[in-house]
Amino acid sequence: MRFLVDECTGHAVAKWLKDNGHDVFSVYDESRGLDDESIINKADSENFIIITNDKDFGEFVFRSGKKHKGIILLRLSDERPKNKIFILQTLLKSHSDKLAGNFTVVTERTVRIIEKK
């Protein structure tokens, strides 16, 4: 799968995804300081699913109607990289077929997939 990992999500998540065979663009490693609108535009034009901790992407999608190829919003109480990776590993095992094109909100206890209309 192709993922754009937002700067706030971090290097460790991007590295783990790359190590597991995914095509990854890491904002932290490759374009620090890139603004949210540029991120969503890049991800849409280059067919990346965004992984972020930033709630602003919900505003872009639901209020502004921005196009996207999929967004995974991590809403975790434990923000340590090890927990983010564990949660993503679980998500990819159980829901990878539903991530493209949809807005997915993930907590330690729940996964909510809001399908594109």
Buried (B, 14 or more C-beta within 10 A) or exposed (E): BBBBBBBEBBBBBBBBBBEEEBEBBBBBBEBEEBEBEEBBBBBBEEEBBBBBBBEBBBEBBEEEEBEBBBBBBBEBEEEEBEBBBBBBEEBBEEBEEBBEEBBBBBEEEEBEBBEEE
